[in-house]
Amino acid sequence: MDLKTERVKVLILGTGPAGLTCAIYAARFNLNPIVYEGHRPGGQLTTTSIVENFPGFPDGILGAELIENMKKQSIKYGAEIRYGIATKVDFTGPIHKVWIDDGNLIETPVVVIATGATAKYLGLPSEEKYIGKGVSACATCDGLFYKNKTVAVIGGGDSACEEATYLSNICKKVYMIVRRNEMRASKILQQRVLSNPKIEIIFEHQPKEIIGDNNIVTGLVIIDKNNNEKILNLDGIFVAIGHKPNTEIFKPFLEIDENGYILTKPNSTQTNVPGVFACGDVQDKFYKQAVVAAGSGCMAAIEAEKYLQTLKLENF
């Protein structure tokens, strides 16, 4: 494939709430942003069902619908959204270079990184064998395959509670496997699962082995702190133990913490490289909320616009 070089004022990587909010603001600043969707178009919000805590939607809104509305709004004001994945970057000069898997080389003074995070898996030898065959990290993607069946959700945080609650509307029985003697989830989400008769929480246990017939999951071996084993007969397993920031290609140039999150300056989305900004879950290890991601996307656009004002650009 012949390499095509393109020069743009603002390049945004990612189309979750952070990237799309940034695109809306940047477009309204007449910066004509180019937005690449990345590995998961729409980000994690597209894997949720009803979003109940995004302001302005008293009855909630489907995550995928909210993302689609943001896309339409950004396009309306002049953003261009493309499918593609950034495979390599070079942030050594004032004009940054980003290679896209569609064969484009983008040259730009401003890169906004909104690449989000991807789901973590358990790391069990038997797990990879059954991914897509009964093991999933997305209940809203795969839950309907388990209608009136028995499943388990691994984890004790907000995501695990949301997955279990969603699955309880579809499945006959939902186990929650929680490693500690308590959940880390917010109180309202804990109360939902604790009061749900279709959800059984098994505390102080963790997965040891996934059981199957080589074609599909049939069960899960769990152990307690004394290594006592228990077998659950299951049709499906949903892993909800956290996410890993999508930052691998940026590590040679950006300051990144031990967990892979991009470090930004206090009260800013500016990274250690001038003209490179990071917003959303790729740099937020505390809140991980759509509204916070959207707010940081707004910040990135405003900071990018001010940064561009300090430059004397030609051919952009």
Contacts in CASP RR format, 6 or more apart in sequence:
PFRMAT RR
TARGET T0000
AUTHOR 0000-0000-0000
METHOD contacts of the structure
MODEL  1
MDLKTERVKVLILGTGPAGLTCAIYAARFNLNPIVYEGHRPGGQLTTTSI
VENFPGFPDGILGAELIENMKKQSIKYGAEIRYGIATKVDFTGPIHKVWI
DDGNLIETPVVVIATGATAKYLGLPSEEKYIGKGVSACATCDGLFYKNKT
VAVIGGGDSACEEATYLSNICKKVYMIVRRNEMRASKILQQRVLSNPKIE
IIFEHQPKEIIGDNNIVTGLVIIDKNNNEKILNLDGIFVAIGHKPNTEIF
KPFLEIDENGYILTKPNSTQTNVPGVFACGDVQDKFYKQAVVAAGSGCMA
AIEAEKYLQTLKLENF
1 103 0 8 1.000
2 103 0 8 1.000
3 103 0 8 1.000
3 104 0 8 1.000
3 105 0 8 1.000
4 103 0 8 1.000
4 104 0 8 1.000
4 105 0 8 1.000
5 104 0 8 1.000
5 105 0 8 1.000
5 107 0 8 1.000
6 34 0 8 1.000
6 104 0 8 1.000
6 105 0 8 1.000
6 106 0 8 1.000
6 107 0 8 1.000
7 106 0 8 1.000
7 107 0 8 1.000
7 108 0 8 1.000
7 315 0 8 1.000
7 316 0 8 1.000
8 32 0 8 1.000
8 33 0 8 1.000
8 34 0 8 1.000
8 106 0 8 1.000
8 107 0 8 1.000
8 108 0 8 1.000
8 316 0 8 1.000
9 31 0 8 1.000
9 32 0 8 1.000
9 33 0 8 1.000
9 108 0 8 1.000
9 109 0 8 1.000
9 110 0 8 1.000
9 308 0 8 1.000
9 313 0 8 1.000
9 316 0 8 1.000
10 26 0 8 1.000
10 31 0 8 1.000
10 32 0 8 1.000
10 33 0 8 1.000
10 34 0 8 1.000
10 108 0 8 1.000
10 110 0 8 1.000
10 112 0 8 1.000
10 304 0 8 1.000
10 308 0 8 1.000
11 33 0 8 1.000
11 34 0 8 1.000
11 36 0 8 1.000
11 96 0 8 1.000
11 98 0 8 1.000
11 106 0 8 1.000
11 108 0 8 1.000
11 110 0 8 1.000
11 111 0 8 1.000
11 112 0 8 1.000
12 19 0 8 1.000
12 22 0 8 1.000
12 23 0 8 1.000
12 26 0 8 1.000
12 33 0 8 1.000
12 34 0 8 1.000
12 35 0 8 1.000
12 36 0 8 1.000
12 79 0 8 1.000
12 112 0 8 1.000
12 114 0 8 1.000
13 35 0 8 1.000
13 36 0 8 1.000
13 38 0 8 1.000
13 86 0 8 1.000
13 98 0 8 1.000
13 111 0 8 1.000
13 112 0 8 1.000
13 113 0 8 1.000
13 114 0 8 1.000
13 115 0 8 1.000
14 35 0 8 1.000
14 36 0 8 1.000
14 37 0 8 1.000
14 38 0 8 1.000
14 42 0 8 1.000
14 43 0 8 1.000
14 114 0 8 1.000
14 115 0 8 1.000
14 116 0 8 1.000
15 23 0 8 1.000
15 35 0 8 1.000
15 36 0 8 1.000
15 37 0 8 1.000
15 38 0 8 1.000
15 41 0 8 1.000
15 42 0 8 1.000
15 43 0 8 1.000
15 67 0 8 1.000
15 71 0 8 1.000
15 81 0 8 1.000
15 114 0 8 1.000
16 42 0 8 1.000
16 43 0 8 1.000
16 44 0 8 1.000
16 45 0 8 1.000
16 67 0 8 1.000
16 70 0 8 1.000
16 114 0 8 1.000
16 116 0 8 1.000
16 293 0 8 1.000
17 45 0 8 1.000
17 66 0 8 1.000
17 67 0 8 1.000
17 70 0 8 1.000
17 280 0 8 1.000
17 290 0 8 1.000
17 291 0 8 1.000
17 293 0 8 1.000
17 294 0 8 1.000
17 297 0 8 1.000
18 114 0 8 1.000
18 116 0 8 1.000
18 279 0 8 1.000
18 280 0 8 1.000
18 281 0 8 1.000
18 282 0 8 1.000
18 293 0 8 1.000
18 294 0 8 1.000
18 295 0 8 1.000
18 296 0 8 1.000
18 297 0 8 1.000
18 300 0 8 1.000
19 35 0 8 1.000
19 112 0 8 1.000
19 114 0 8 1.000
19 279 0 8 1.000
19 280 0 8 1.000
19 297 0 8 1.000
19 300 0 8 1.000
20 35 0 8 1.000
20 42 0 8 1.000
20 67 0 8 1.000
20 70 0 8 1.000
20 71 0 8 1.000
20 73 0 8 1.000
20 74 0 8 1.000
20 294 0 8 1.000
21 70 0 8 1.000
21 293 0 8 1.000
21 294 0 8 1.000
21 295 0 8 1.000
21 297 0 8 1.000
21 298 0 8 1.000
21 301 0 8 1.000
22 33 0 8 1.000
22 112 0 8 1.000
22 114 0 8 1.000
22 279 0 8 1.000
22 297 0 8 1.000
22 298 0 8 1.000
22 300 0 8 1.000
22 301 0 8 1.000
22 304 0 8 1.000
23 33 0 8 1.000
23 35 0 8 1.000
23 74 0 8 1.000
23 79 0 8 1.000
23 81 0 8 1.000
23 301 0 8 1.000
24 70 0 8 1.000
24 73 0 8 1.000
24 74 0 8 1.000
24 77 0 8 1.000
24 79 0 8 1.000
24 301 0 8 1.000
25 297 0 8 1.000
25 298 0 8 1.000
25 301 0 8 1.000
25 302 0 8 1.000
25 305 0 8 1.000
26 33 0 8 1.000
26 79 0 8 1.000
26 112 0 8 1.000
26 301 0 8 1.000
26 304 0 8 1.000
26 305 0 8 1.000
27 33 0 8 1.000
27 74 0 8 1.000
27 77 0 8 1.000
27 78 0 8 1.000
27 79 0 8 1.000
28 77 0 8 1.000
29 301 0 8 1.000
29 305 0 8 1.000
31 301 0 8 1.000
31 304 0 8 1.000
31 305 0 8 1.000
31 308 0 8 1.000
32 78 0 8 1.000
32 79 0 8 1.000
32 80 0 8 1.000
33 74 0 8 1.000
33 78 0 8 1.000
33 79 0 8 1.000
33 80 0 8 1.000
33 112 0 8 1.000
34 79 0 8 1.000
34 80 0 8 1.000
34 82 0 8 1.000
34 106 0 8 1.000
35 74 0 8 1.000
35 79 0 8 1.000
35 80 0 8 1.000
35 81 0 8 1.000
35 82 0 8 1.000
36 81 0 8 1.000
36 82 0 8 1.000
36 83 0 8 1.000
36 84 0 8 1.000
36 85 0 8 1.000
36 86 0 8 1.000
36 100 0 8 1.000
37 81 0 8 1.000
37 82 0 8 1.000
37 83 0 8 1.000
37 84 0 8 1.000
38 83 0 8 1.000
38 84 0 8 1.000
38 85 0 8 1.000
38 86 0 8 1.000
38 115 0 8 1.000
39 85 0 8 1.000
39 118 0 8 1.000
39 246 0 8 1.000
40 46 0 8 1.000
40 118 0 8 1.000
41 83 0 8 1.000
42 64 0 8 1.000
42 67 0 8 1.000
43 67 0 8 1.000
43 116 0 8 1.000
44 116 0 8 1.000
44 117 0 8 1.000
44 243 0 8 1.000
44 281 0 8 1.000
45 51 0 8 1.000
45 63 0 8 1.000
45 64 0 8 1.000
45 66 0 8 1.000
45 67 0 8 1.000
45 290 0 8 1.000
46 63 0 8 1.000
46 64 0 8 1.000
46 67 0 8 1.000
47 138 0 8 1.000
47 139 0 8 1.000
47 140 0 8 1.000
47 141 0 8 1.000
48 63 0 8 1.000
48 140 0 8 1.000
48 162 0 8 1.000
49 62 0 8 1.000
49 63 0 8 1.000
49 140 0 8 1.000
49 166 0 8 1.000
50 60 0 8 1.000
50 61 0 8 1.000
50 62 0 8 1.000
50 63 0 8 1.000
51 57 0 8 1.000
51 60 0 8 1.000
51 61 0 8 1.000
51 62 0 8 1.000
51 63 0 8 1.000
51 66 0 8 1.000
51 290 0 8 1.000
52 60 0 8 1.000
53 289 0 8 1.000
53 290 0 8 1.000
53 291 0 8 1.000
54 60 0 8 1.000
54 61 0 8 1.000
54 66 0 8 1.000
54 290 0 8 1.000
54 291 0 8 1.000
55 291 0 8 1.000
57 66 0 8 1.000
66 290 0 8 1.000
71 81 0 8 1.000
74 81 0 8 1.000
75 81 0 8 1.000
82 102 0 8 1.000
83 102 0 8 1.000
84 100 0 8 1.000
84 101 0 8 1.000
84 102 0 8 1.000
85 100 0 8 1.000
85 101 0 8 1.000
86 98 0 8 1.000
86 99 0 8 1.000
86 100 0 8 1.000
86 101 0 8 1.000
86 115 0 8 1.000
86 249 0 8 1.000
87 99 0 8 1.000
87 100 0 8 1.000
87 101 0 8 1.000
87 249 0 8 1.000
88 98 0 8 1.000
88 99 0 8 1.000
88 249 0 8 1.000
89 96 0 8 1.000
89 97 0 8 1.000
89 98 0 8 1.000
89 99 0 8 1.000
89 111 0 8 1.000
89 249 0 8 1.000
89 250 0 8 1.000
89 253 0 8 1.000
90 96 0 8 1.000
90 97 0 8 1.000
90 98 0 8 1.000
90 253 0 8 1.000
91 97 0 8 1.000
91 111 0 8 1.000
91 250 0 8 1.000
91 253 0 8 1.000
91 254 0 8 1.000
91 273 0 8 1.000
91 276 0 8 1.000
92 253 0 8 1.000
94 109 0 8 1.000
94 274 0 8 1.000
94 311 0 8 1.000
95 107 0 8 1.000
95 108 0 8 1.000
95 109 0 8 1.000
96 107 0 8 1.000
96 108 0 8 1.000
96 109 0 8 1.000
96 110 0 8 1.000
96 111 0 8 1.000
96 273 0 8 1.000
96 275 0 8 1.000
96 276 0 8 1.000
97 105 0 8 1.000
97 106 0 8 1.000
97 107 0 8 1.000
98 105 0 8 1.000
98 106 0 8 1.000
98 108 0 8 1.000
98 111 0 8 1.000
99 105 0 8 1.000
99 106 0 8 1.000
100 106 0 8 1.000
108 316 0 8 1.000
109 275 0 8 1.000
109 307 0 8 1.000
109 308 0 8 1.000
109 311 0 8 1.000
109 313 0 8 1.000
109 316 0 8 1.000
110 275 0 8 1.000
110 276 0 8 1.000
110 277 0 8 1.000
110 304 0 8 1.000
110 307 0 8 1.000
110 308 0 8 1.000
111 275 0 8 1.000
111 276 0 8 1.000
111 277 0 8 1.000
112 269 0 8 1.000
112 277 0 8 1.000
112 278 0 8 1.000
112 279 0 8 1.000
112 297 0 8 1.000
112 300 0 8 1.000
112 301 0 8 1.000
112 304 0 8 1.000
113 247 0 8 1.000
113 250 0 8 1.000
113 262 0 8 1.000
113 271 0 8 1.000
113 276 0 8 1.000
113 277 0 8 1.000
113 278 0 8 1.000
113 279 0 8 1.000
113 282 0 8 1.000
113 283 0 8 1.000
114 278 0 8 1.000
114 279 0 8 1.000
114 280 0 8 1.000
114 282 0 8 1.000
114 293 0 8 1.000
114 297 0 8 1.000
114 300 0 8 1.000
115 245 0 8 1.000
115 246 0 8 1.000
115 247 0 8 1.000
115 282 0 8 1.000
116 243 0 8 1.000
116 245 0 8 1.000
116 246 0 8 1.000
116 280 0 8 1.000
116 281 0 8 1.000
116 282 0 8 1.000
117 243 0 8 1.000
117 244 0 8 1.000
117 245 0 8 1.000
117 246 0 8 1.000
117 281 0 8 1.000
117 282 0 8 1.000
118 243 0 8 1.000
118 244 0 8 1.000
118 246 0 8 1.000
119 137 0 8 1.000
119 138 0 8 1.000
119 239 0 8 1.000
119 240 0 8 1.000
119 242 0 8 1.000
119 243 0 8 1.000
119 244 0 8 1.000
120 137 0 8 1.000
120 239 0 8 1.000
120 241 0 8 1.000
120 242 0 8 1.000
120 243 0 8 1.000
120 244 0 8 1.000
121 127 0 8 1.000
121 128 0 8 1.000
121 131 0 8 1.000
121 135 0 8 1.000
121 137 0 8 1.000
121 239 0 8 1.000
121 241 0 8 1.000
122 154 0 8 1.000
122 207 0 8 1.000
122 239 0 8 1.000
122 241 0 8 1.000
124 207 0 8 1.000
124 208 0 8 1.000
124 209 0 8 1.000
124 210 0 8 1.000
125 209 0 8 1.000
126 209 0 8 1.000
126 210 0 8 1.000
126 211 0 8 1.000
127 135 0 8 1.000
127 210 0 8 1.000
127 239 0 8 1.000
129 210 0 8 1.000
129 214 0 8 1.000
130 210 0 8 1.000
130 212 0 8 1.000
130 216 0 8 1.000
130 217 0 8 1.000
130 237 0 8 1.000
132 142 0 8 1.000
133 215 0 8 1.000
133 216 0 8 1.000
133 217 0 8 1.000
134 142 0 8 1.000
134 216 0 8 1.000
134 217 0 8 1.000
134 235 0 8 1.000
134 236 0 8 1.000
134 237 0 8 1.000
135 210 0 8 1.000
135 217 0 8 1.000
135 236 0 8 1.000
135 237 0 8 1.000
135 239 0 8 1.000
136 142 0 8 1.000
136 143 0 8 1.000
136 236 0 8 1.000
136 237 0 8 1.000
136 238 0 8 1.000
136 239 0 8 1.000
137 238 0 8 1.000
137 239 0 8 1.000
137 240 0 8 1.000
138 238 0 8 1.000
139 153 0 8 1.000
139 162 0 8 1.000
139 163 0 8 1.000
139 166 0 8 1.000
139 167 0 8 1.000
139 238 0 8 1.000
139 240 0 8 1.000
140 166 0 8 1.000
142 238 0 8 1.000
143 151 0 8 1.000
143 166 0 8 1.000
143 167 0 8 1.000
143 170 0 8 1.000
143 171 0 8 1.000
143 238 0 8 1.000
144 170 0 8 1.000
146 167 0 8 1.000
146 170 0 8 1.000
146 171 0 8 1.000
146 235 0 8 1.000
146 236 0 8 1.000
147 170 0 8 1.000
147 171 0 8 1.000
148 170 0 8 1.000
148 171 0 8 1.000
148 172 0 8 1.000
149 171 0 8 1.000
149 172 0 8 1.000
149 235 0 8 1.000
149 236 0 8 1.000
150 171 0 8 1.000
150 172 0 8 1.000
150 173 0 8 1.000
150 174 0 8 1.000
150 175 0 8 1.000
150 233 0 8 1.000
150 234 0 8 1.000
150 235 0 8 1.000
150 236 0 8 1.000
151 167 0 8 1.000
151 171 0 8 1.000
151 173 0 8 1.000
151 174 0 8 1.000
151 175 0 8 1.000
151 234 0 8 1.000
151 235 0 8 1.000
151 236 0 8 1.000
151 237 0 8 1.000
151 238 0 8 1.000
152 174 0 8 1.000
152 175 0 8 1.000
152 176 0 8 1.000
152 177 0 8 1.000
152 220 0 8 1.000
152 232 0 8 1.000
152 234 0 8 1.000
152 236 0 8 1.000
152 237 0 8 1.000
152 238 0 8 1.000
153 160 0 8 1.000
153 163 0 8 1.000
153 164 0 8 1.000
153 167 0 8 1.000
153 174 0 8 1.000
153 175 0 8 1.000
153 176 0 8 1.000
153 177 0 8 1.000
153 238 0 8 1.000
153 240 0 8 1.000
154 160 0 8 1.000
154 177 0 8 1.000
154 207 0 8 1.000
154 237 0 8 1.000
154 238 0 8 1.000
154 239 0 8 1.000
154 240 0 8 1.000
154 241 0 8 1.000
155 176 0 8 1.000
155 177 0 8 1.000
155 178 0 8 1.000
155 179 0 8 1.000
155 239 0 8 1.000
155 240 0 8 1.000
155 241 0 8 1.000
156 176 0 8 1.000
156 178 0 8 1.000
156 179 0 8 1.000
156 180 0 8 1.000
156 183 0 8 1.000
156 184 0 8 1.000
156 185 0 8 1.000
156 240 0 8 1.000
157 183 0 8 1.000
157 184 0 8 1.000
157 185 0 8 1.000
157 189 0 8 1.000
157 240 0 8 1.000
158 184 0 8 1.000
158 185 0 8 1.000
158 186 0 8 1.000
158 189 0 8 1.000
158 288 0 8 1.000
159 240 0 8 1.000
159 242 0 8 1.000
160 176 0 8 1.000
160 178 0 8 1.000
160 183 0 8 1.000
160 185 0 8 1.000
160 240 0 8 1.000
160 241 0 8 1.000
161 176 0 8 1.000
161 183 0 8 1.000
161 185 0 8 1.000
161 189 0 8 1.000
161 190 0 8 1.000
161 192 0 8 1.000
161 193 0 8 1.000
162 189 0 8 1.000
162 240 0 8 1.000
163 238 0 8 1.000
163 240 0 8 1.000
164 174 0 8 1.000
164 176 0 8 1.000
164 193 0 8 1.000
164 196 0 8 1.000
164 199 0 8 1.000
165 189 0 8 1.000
165 192 0 8 1.000
165 193 0 8 1.000
165 196 0 8 1.000
165 199 0 8 1.000
167 174 0 8 1.000
167 238 0 8 1.000
168 174 0 8 1.000
168 196 0 8 1.000
168 198 0 8 1.000
168 199 0 8 1.000
171 198 0 8 1.000
172 198 0 8 1.000
173 198 0 8 1.000
173 200 0 8 1.000
174 196 0 8 1.000
174 198 0 8 1.000
174 199 0 8 1.000
174 200 0 8 1.000
175 199 0 8 1.000
175 200 0 8 1.000
175 201 0 8 1.000
175 202 0 8 1.000
175 232 0 8 1.000
175 234 0 8 1.000
176 193 0 8 1.000
176 199 0 8 1.000
176 200 0 8 1.000
176 201 0 8 1.000
176 202 0 8 1.000
177 202 0 8 1.000
177 205 0 8 1.000
177 206 0 8 1.000
177 207 0 8 1.000
177 220 0 8 1.000
177 222 0 8 1.000
178 201 0 8 1.000
178 202 0 8 1.000
178 203 0 8 1.000
178 204 0 8 1.000
178 205 0 8 1.000
179 204 0 8 1.000
179 205 0 8 1.000
179 206 0 8 1.000
180 203 0 8 1.000
180 204 0 8 1.000
181 203 0 8 1.000
181 204 0 8 1.000
182 203 0 8 1.000
183 190 0 8 1.000
183 193 0 8 1.000
183 201 0 8 1.000
185 193 0 8 1.000
193 199 0 8 1.000
193 201 0 8 1.000
194 201 0 8 1.000
202 222 0 8 1.000
202 230 0 8 1.000
204 224 0 8 1.000
204 225 0 8 1.000
205 222 0 8 1.000
205 223 0 8 1.000
205 224 0 8 1.000
205 230 0 8 1.000
206 222 0 8 1.000
206 223 0 8 1.000
207 220 0 8 1.000
207 221 0 8 1.000
207 222 0 8 1.000
207 237 0 8 1.000
208 221 0 8 1.000
208 222 0 8 1.000
208 223 0 8 1.000
208 229 0 8 1.000
209 220 0 8 1.000
209 221 0 8 1.000
210 217 0 8 1.000
210 219 0 8 1.000
210 220 0 8 1.000
210 221 0 8 1.000
210 237 0 8 1.000
211 217 0 8 1.000
211 218 0 8 1.000
211 219 0 8 1.000
211 220 0 8 1.000
211 221 0 8 1.000
211 231 0 8 1.000
212 218 0 8 1.000
212 219 0 8 1.000
216 235 0 8 1.000
217 234 0 8 1.000
217 235 0 8 1.000
217 236 0 8 1.000
217 237 0 8 1.000
218 233 0 8 1.000
218 234 0 8 1.000
218 235 0 8 1.000
219 231 0 8 1.000
219 232 0 8 1.000
219 233 0 8 1.000
219 234 0 8 1.000
219 236 0 8 1.000
219 237 0 8 1.000
220 231 0 8 1.000
220 232 0 8 1.000
220 234 0 8 1.000
220 237 0 8 1.000
221 229 0 8 1.000
221 230 0 8 1.000
221 231 0 8 1.000
222 229 0 8 1.000
222 230 0 8 1.000
222 231 0 8 1.000
222 232 0 8 1.000
223 229 0 8 1.000
223 230 0 8 1.000
224 230 0 8 1.000
243 281 0 8 1.000
244 260 0 8 1.000
245 259 0 8 1.000
245 260 0 8 1.000
245 261 0 8 1.000
245 262 0 8 1.000
245 281 0 8 1.000
245 282 0 8 1.000
245 283 0 8 1.000
246 282 0 8 1.000
247 254 0 8 1.000
247 256 0 8 1.000
247 260 0 8 1.000
247 261 0 8 1.000
247 262 0 8 1.000
247 282 0 8 1.000
250 256 0 8 1.000
250 262 0 8 1.000
253 273 0 8 1.000
253 276 0 8 1.000
254 262 0 8 1.000
254 263 0 8 1.000
254 271 0 8 1.000
254 272 0 8 1.000
254 273 0 8 1.000
254 276 0 8 1.000
254 278 0 8 1.000
255 262 0 8 1.000
255 263 0 8 1.000
255 271 0 8 1.000
255 272 0 8 1.000
256 262 0 8 1.000
256 263 0 8 1.000
257 263 0 8 1.000
257 285 0 8 1.000
259 285 0 8 1.000
261 282 0 8 1.000
261 283 0 8 1.000
261 284 0 8 1.000
261 285 0 8 1.000
262 271 0 8 1.000
262 278 0 8 1.000
262 282 0 8 1.000
262 283 0 8 1.000
263 271 0 8 1.000
263 272 0 8 1.000
263 283 0 8 1.000
264 270 0 8 1.000
264 271 0 8 1.000
264 277 0 8 1.000
264 278 0 8 1.000
264 283 0 8 1.000
265 271 0 8 1.000
268 299 0 8 1.000
268 303 0 8 1.000
269 277 0 8 1.000
269 278 0 8 1.000
269 279 0 8 1.000
269 283 0 8 1.000
269 296 0 8 1.000
269 297 0 8 1.000
269 299 0 8 1.000
269 300 0 8 1.000
269 303 0 8 1.000
270 276 0 8 1.000
270 277 0 8 1.000
270 303 0 8 1.000
271 277 0 8 1.000
271 278 0 8 1.000
274 307 0 8 1.000
275 304 0 8 1.000
275 307 0 8 1.000
277 300 0 8 1.000
277 303 0 8 1.000
277 304 0 8 1.000
278 300 0 8 1.000
279 293 0 8 1.000
279 295 0 8 1.000
279 296 0 8 1.000
279 297 0 8 1.000
279 299 0 8 1.000
279 300 0 8 1.000
280 292 0 8 1.000
280 293 0 8 1.000
280 296 0 8 1.000
280 297 0 8 1.000
281 288 0 8 1.000
281 293 0 8 1.000
283 296 0 8 1.000
284 292 0 8 1.000
284 293 0 8 1.000
284 296 0 8 1.000
END
